[in-house]
Amino acid sequence: MVTKTEERELNQLENQVENGGGGVWEYLYLVRKLKVRRSEIVLKHGLSILNDSGKRSALGPDEWILYEQVAMAAMDCQSLAVAQNCIKVLQKKFPESKRVGKLEALLIEAKGMWEEAEKAYSILLEDNPLDQVIHKRKVAMAKAQGKPSLAIEHLNKYLEVFMADHDAWRELAEIYVSLQMYKQAAFCYEELILSQPTLPLYHLAYADVLYTIGGLENLIAARKYYAATIDLTGGKCTRALLGICLCGSAISQLSRGRNKEDKDMAAQELESLAATALEKEYKQKSPAKLNLLSSALRSLKLS
């Protein structure tokens, strides 16, 4: 993750480069170091160095790193002819390189040649079955073709090996949600909460899924995870506050006819506090919509 200090430094260098103040190589180096995508600027200024034989030769061995960086940026910007030229130079210099082979496969994918790209990635995985980037490219390619089931298959195979990859679990969960496969999505978020229990984003997403599945047991659990989200964010999550109110209303409807003694007084107090916090927040940040919120909360008939 890029820190605020690093981002500030990067933006300052970018402004300097864009205004002709020099420091192009330093900027390109920092982009690589921070692993950020500033593709249009990298392509523009990277090419200015590569097209100048004097500047290019002054780089020494770093010339080949710049060719790779510009090739990636060119593919991002759909300047595929530029990318192909850079890759050809690298192929000539490193004819047996797997790293260059990966660039070739990426270029095939960028051209939309799905079957050829799939074959190229499969060959690369035969040489290195643990290449995470290639596995993820196969997932991305399945999504690009509108084949979420295939993306799920690739992700499940990937997670059999790389079980600690939080981004992959989250990606799988989001695909399941898009297909309304909520129980499978819930399992993914459970894995994420187990591995990163202090991250409110996962508690919130899990609560949303449980609320969507419905049923008394799931609604009670959803309310608990919305409450955990509020706790982890210091009470600053509007979505979780509203979730508490929605869960309370739904639970109340499903619990009609039960004895009053069975009602959870602590839960009722929590719902009341959530509603009060919501009204306070809207009053401060969006007073024009306060009446709309108050009307919505009244319609929930929170007990």
PLY file of the C-alpha trace (Angstrom):
ply
format ascii 1.0
element vertex 303
property float x
property float y
property float z
element edge 302
property int vertex1
property int vertex2
end_header
0.00 0.00 0.00
1.25 3.46 -0.94
1.64 5.81 2.04
0.47 9.43 1.95
4.09 10.59 1.99
4.96 8.38 -0.99
1.87 9.53 -2.89
2.75 13.16 -2.22
6.29 12.59 -3.47
4.99 10.83 -6.58
2.51 13.63 -7.36
5.17 16.30 -6.91
7.52 14.48 -9.29
4.68 13.96 -11.75
3.86 17.69 -11.80
7.54 18.47 -12.24
7.88 16.04 -15.15
4.67 17.19 -16.83
5.79 20.84 -16.62
9.18 20.13 -18.18
11.14 20.39 -14.95
13.15 17.19 -15.47
13.32 14.15 -13.22
11.72 11.78 -15.74
13.87 8.78 -14.84
13.36 9.38 -11.11
9.61 9.48 -11.70
9.61 6.26 -13.73
11.71 4.56 -11.05
9.30 5.66 -8.31
6.28 4.40 -10.27
7.96 0.97 -10.51
9.00 0.99 -6.87
5.50 1.84 -5.60
3.86 -0.53 -8.13
1.29 2.06 -9.20
-0.31 2.49 -12.61
0.26 5.90 -14.21
0.24 4.38 -17.67
-0.39 7.41 -19.89
2.40 9.43 -18.30
4.78 6.45 -18.21
4.11 5.79 -21.90
4.60 9.43 -22.89
7.84 10.07 -21.01
9.21 6.53 -21.21
8.99 6.66 -25.00
10.74 10.05 -25.01
13.76 8.35 -23.43
13.63 5.19 -25.57
13.38 7.25 -28.79
16.49 9.24 -27.84
19.54 7.04 -28.42
21.72 9.20 -26.15
19.34 9.07 -23.19
18.66 5.39 -23.80
22.32 4.35 -23.81
22.94 6.40 -20.66
20.62 4.07 -18.75
22.94 1.10 -19.03
21.26 -2.18 -17.99
18.19 -0.24 -16.84
17.33 0.27 -20.51
15.69 -3.18 -20.59
13.66 -2.46 -17.47
12.34 0.68 -19.15
11.39 -1.28 -22.28
9.37 -3.63 -20.08
7.74 -0.74 -18.18
6.79 1.07 -21.39
5.42 -2.16 -22.91
3.12 -2.64 -19.91
1.99 0.99 -20.01
1.36 0.78 -23.76
-0.88 -2.27 -23.28
-2.81 -0.40 -20.60
-3.33 2.46 -23.05
-4.17 0.11 -25.95
-1.10 1.33 -27.86
-0.47 -2.24 -28.94
1.92 -1.38 -31.77
4.22 0.39 -29.28
3.98 -2.56 -26.90
4.82 -5.00 -29.69
7.88 -2.99 -30.70
9.17 -2.93 -27.12
8.60 -6.67 -26.72
10.44 -7.37 -30.00
13.47 -5.52 -28.68
13.36 -7.55 -25.48
12.89 -10.82 -27.40
16.00 -10.08 -29.41
18.03 -9.32 -26.28
16.60 -12.15 -24.14
15.38 -14.85 -26.55
14.78 -17.55 -23.90
13.42 -15.31 -21.14
10.24 -16.44 -19.36
9.74 -12.86 -18.23
9.59 -11.71 -21.84
7.37 -14.70 -22.60
4.91 -13.37 -20.02
4.87 -10.01 -21.81
4.12 -11.78 -25.09
1.17 -13.60 -23.49
-0.12 -10.32 -22.04
0.05 -8.74 -25.50
-1.94 -11.62 -27.00
-4.57 -11.13 -24.30
-4.61 -7.36 -24.90
-5.42 -8.08 -28.56
-8.47 -10.10 -27.45
-7.10 -13.37 -28.82
-8.52 -15.37 -25.93
-7.76 -18.94 -27.05
-4.17 -18.11 -27.99
-3.68 -16.25 -24.70
-5.08 -19.23 -22.76
-2.58 -21.54 -24.49
0.29 -19.14 -23.82
-0.61 -18.88 -20.13
-0.96 -22.67 -19.83
2.55 -23.11 -21.25
3.93 -20.57 -18.78
2.20 -22.35 -15.89
3.72 -25.67 -16.94
7.14 -24.11 -16.38
6.10 -22.35 -13.16
2.81 -23.62 -11.63
3.18 -21.15 -8.73
3.14 -17.99 -10.86
0.38 -16.00 -9.14
0.25 -13.28 -11.81
-0.52 -15.78 -14.58
-3.23 -17.47 -12.49
-4.84 -14.08 -11.91
-4.59 -13.17 -15.59
-6.64 -16.29 -16.38
-9.30 -15.11 -13.93
-9.29 -11.62 -15.44
-9.55 -13.07 -18.93
-12.57 -15.21 -17.96
-14.28 -12.12 -16.53
-13.46 -10.10 -19.65
-15.18 -12.77 -21.76
-18.27 -12.66 -19.57
-17.66 -16.14 -18.14
-18.05 -15.76 -14.36
-18.39 -19.53 -13.84
-14.99 -20.05 -15.43
-13.55 -17.24 -13.30
-14.92 -19.03 -10.20
-13.31 -22.27 -11.33
-9.92 -20.60 -11.81
-10.15 -18.80 -8.47
-11.07 -21.96 -6.58
-8.09 -23.79 -8.08
-5.85 -20.84 -7.26
-7.06 -20.68 -3.65
-6.35 -24.37 -3.15
-2.67 -23.37 -3.37
-2.65 -19.72 -2.25
-5.16 -19.91 0.62
-3.83 -16.74 2.30
-4.50 -14.45 -0.69
-7.10 -12.04 0.72
-7.65 -10.27 -2.60
-8.52 -13.56 -4.30
-11.05 -14.47 -1.59
-12.65 -11.05 -1.93
-12.75 -11.30 -5.72
-14.39 -14.73 -5.46
-16.94 -13.39 -2.97
-17.87 -10.50 -5.26
-18.35 -12.82 -8.23
-20.59 -15.07 -6.13
-22.65 -12.04 -5.06
-23.00 -10.95 -8.71
-24.44 -14.41 -9.46
-26.68 -14.30 -6.36
-24.80 -17.27 -4.88
-24.97 -15.75 -1.41
-24.15 -18.82 0.69
-20.90 -19.30 -1.23
-20.12 -15.59 -0.87
-20.75 -15.85 2.88
-18.16 -18.64 3.12
-15.58 -16.41 1.39
-16.22 -13.54 3.79
-15.96 -15.92 6.75
-12.48 -16.87 5.53
-11.56 -13.20 5.23
-12.83 -12.35 8.71
-10.88 -15.27 10.18
-7.67 -14.06 8.56
-8.22 -10.30 9.09
-10.65 -9.92 12.00
-10.01 -6.19 12.52
-10.87 -5.09 8.98
-14.37 -3.55 9.06
-14.89 -3.90 5.30
-15.20 -7.69 5.59
-17.57 -7.55 8.56
-19.79 -5.12 6.65
-19.80 -7.20 3.46
-20.56 -10.38 5.43
-23.43 -8.64 7.24
-24.85 -7.49 3.87
-24.77 -11.05 2.55
-26.41 -12.50 5.67
-29.13 -9.83 5.53
-29.74 -10.66 1.86
-30.04 -14.39 2.57
-32.61 -13.60 5.25
-34.19 -15.79 7.88
-34.27 -15.06 11.60
-30.93 -16.67 12.42
-29.10 -14.91 9.57
-30.68 -11.55 10.41
-29.58 -11.80 14.05
-26.06 -12.70 12.88
-26.11 -9.83 10.36
-27.02 -7.38 13.13
-24.03 -8.60 15.16
-21.65 -8.04 12.25
-23.09 -4.61 11.52
-22.49 -3.82 15.18
-18.92 -5.12 14.88
-18.41 -2.82 11.88
-19.62 0.16 13.89
-17.28 -0.78 16.71
-14.28 -1.17 14.37
-14.95 2.16 12.61
-15.61 4.14 15.78
-19.26 4.61 14.85
-18.46 6.21 11.49
-20.06 3.71 9.12
-23.43 4.99 7.91
-24.16 1.78 6.01
-23.71 -0.33 9.15
-25.92 2.01 11.21
-28.68 1.67 8.63
-28.07 -2.09 8.54
-28.74 -2.29 12.28
-32.10 -0.54 11.75
-33.08 -2.73 8.78
-32.18 -5.91 10.65
-34.17 -4.77 13.67
-37.25 -4.14 11.53
-36.96 -7.49 9.73
-36.38 -9.40 12.97
-39.39 -7.69 14.54
-41.62 -8.80 11.66
-40.39 -12.39 11.84
-40.79 -12.47 15.63
-44.44 -11.39 15.72
-46.56 -13.45 18.08
-43.70 -14.30 20.42
-43.80 -13.54 24.11
-42.58 -10.10 25.12
-40.14 -11.78 27.51
-38.36 -13.28 24.52
-37.48 -9.85 23.11
-33.87 -8.78 23.32
-33.86 -5.45 25.20
-30.16 -4.85 24.42
-30.87 -5.26 20.70
-33.76 -2.78 20.91
-31.47 -0.27 22.61
-28.85 -0.83 19.89
-31.43 -0.13 17.17
-32.54 3.05 18.96
-28.93 4.24 19.28
-28.26 3.47 15.60
-31.33 5.45 14.52
-30.30 8.40 16.71
-26.74 8.30 15.32
-28.07 8.25 11.75
-30.28 11.29 12.33
-27.42 13.14 13.97
-25.10 12.37 11.05
-27.64 13.43 8.43
-28.36 16.61 10.38
-24.65 17.51 10.25
-23.77 16.34 6.75
-26.97 16.32 4.73
-29.72 18.33 6.46
-31.77 18.55 3.27
-32.33 14.77 3.42
-32.99 14.54 7.16
-36.79 14.47 6.76
-36.48 11.69 4.18
-34.33 9.65 6.58
-36.66 10.25 9.53
-39.62 9.13 7.40
-37.74 5.97 6.34
-36.84 5.15 9.95
-40.47 5.61 11.06
-41.61 3.24 8.32
-39.32 0.55 9.76
-41.38 0.68 13.00
-38.42 0.01 15.23
-39.61 -1.19 18.62
0 1
1 2
2 3
3 4
4 5
5 6
6 7
7 8
8 9
9 10
10 11
11 12
12 13
13 14
14 15
15 16
16 17
17 18
18 19
19 20
20 21
21 22
22 23
23 24
24 25
25 26
26 27
27 28
28 29
29 30
30 31
31 32
32 33
33 34
34 35
35 36
36 37
37 38
38 39
39 40
40 41
41 42
42 43
43 44
44 45
45 46
46 47
47 48
48 49
49 50
50 51
51 52
52 53
53 54
54 55
55 56
56 57
57 58
58 59
59 60
60 61
61 62
62 63
63 64
64 65
65 66
66 67
67 68
68 69
69 70
70 71
71 72
72 73
73 74
74 75
75 76
76 77
77 78
78 79
79 80
80 81
81 82
82 83
83 84
84 85
85 86
86 87
87 88
88 89
89 90
90 91
91 92
92 93
93 94
94 95
95 96
96 97
97 98
98 99
99 100
100 101
101 102
102 103
103 104
104 105
105 106
106 107
107 108
108 109
109 110
110 111
111 112
112 113
113 114
114 115
115 116
116 117
117 118
118 119
119 120
120 121
121 122
122 123
123 124
124 125
125 126
126 127
127 128
128 129
129 130
130 131
131 132
132 133
133 134
134 135
135 136
136 137
137 138
138 139
139 140
140 141
141 142
142 143
143 144
144 145
145 146
146 147
147 148
148 149
149 150
150 151
151 152
152 153
153 154
154 155
155 156
156 157
157 158
158 159
159 160
160 161
161 162
162 163
163 164
164 165
165 166
166 167
167 168
168 169
169 170
170 171
171 172
172 173
173 174
174 175
175 176
176 177
177 178
178 179
179 180
180 181
181 182
182 183
183 184
184 185
185 186
186 187
187 188
188 189
189 190
190 191
191 192
192 193
193 194
194 195
195 196
196 197
197 198
198 199
199 200
200 201
201 202
202 203
203 204
204 205
205 206
206 207
207 208
208 209
209 210
210 211
211 212
212 213
213 214
214 215
215 216
216 217
217 218
218 219
219 220
220 221
221 222
222 223
223 224
224 225
225 226
226 227
227 228
228 229
229 230
230 231
231 232
232 233
233 234
234 235
235 236
236 237
237 238
238 239
239 240
240 241
241 242
242 243
243 244
244 245
245 246
246 247
247 248
248 249
249 250
250 251
251 252
252 253
253 254
254 255
255 256
256 257
257 258
258 259
259 260
260 261
261 262
262 263
263 264
264 265
265 266
266 267
267 268
268 269
269 270
270 271
271 272
272 273
273 274
274 275
275 276
276 277
277 278
278 279
279 280
280 281
281 282
282 283
283 284
284 285
285 286
286 287
287 288
288 289
289 290
290 291
291 292
292 293
293 294
294 295
295 296
296 297
297 298
298 299
299 300
300 301
301 302
